[in-house]
């Protein structure tokens, strides 16, 4: 199982709107592409929240090919949509992991 992790620092001024946008629009759009079989959306705790609140969304793909398909075909436009909506209010860091049994 491949985990595509997006860790995001969200400014306090937009955090409520951003969380709703993630739950109602962005996550459903990502999942509708058919590359991931499940996801989880979490808030990181015990961090300095001076600059904002940190969240992580983890998308689970059954294969590296499914992840690569998402990155090549869908990620650019979805990232552009996020940038257009949130600009510098949201900063994202992306990583890919493999689940070890």
N, C-alpha and C positions, 0 to 999 in steps of 0.2 A: 504494500500500500504506500502510495506517495502522498505526502501532505504538503500542500502549498499554503504557506503561512504569510499573512499580511499583517504586520504590526503597525498601528497607526496612532500618532499623537494628534489629538483633536483639541483645538482651542476651546476654552470654557464658553466663549460667546456663541458657538454653534453646536455644542455637543448634543443637545437634545434633538435638534433638527437633523443632525448627521446620523444619529442612531436610528431615528425613524426612517430616514432615507435608505440606510443600509438594510433595515428589516423589510421595508415595503417595496423598494425598487432594486437596489444594487444586488443584493444576495439572490433574490429570485431571478434576476437577469443572468447572473453567473451560472446558477444551477440549471437554468433552462437550456444552456448550451449543450448539456449532456456529457460533459467531460468529467464531472465529479459526481460521486455517489452519495456523499453526505457532507455536512459542514457543521462547524460550531463557532459561535460568536461570543467572545469573552471580554471582560474588562480586567486589566492587570491591576493588582492591588499592591499596597506597600511601596509605592513609587512616589517620588517628588512630583507633585501635580502643579507646580508653579506655572509651567508653560502650557499645561492642558492635561487632559485625561488620556490614558493609553489603553487601546483596545487591540485585540487580535481576532482575526477571522481565519479559520483553518478549513481548507477545502480538501477533501479526500478523493484521490483518483486511484483507480485500481491498477493502472499501469503508467509508466513514464511516457508512453506514447499518447495517452489520454491527456496528461498534463501538457505535453508539448503541443498538442493540437490546440488546446485552450490558449496557450501563450502565443502561438503563431497566428491563429485565426481571430480570436476574440479579445484578448487582453488589451491590445492597443486602443481600440475604440472605447472600451469600458474605462480604461485609465483616463482617456481624454474627457469622457463624460464627468468623471470625478473631479478632474482639474477645473473644468468649466463651472461646476457647481460650487466647489469649495475653495479653489485657489490655494492660497498660502495658509488657510485656516486648518488644513489637514496635511500632515506629513506622513508618508508611508515608507516602510522598509519591508522588502519582500525576501523570503527565503524558502527553500525547498528542502524537505526532509523525507527520509524513508523510515517507515515504521519497522521496528525490530521486535520480533515476537519474544 
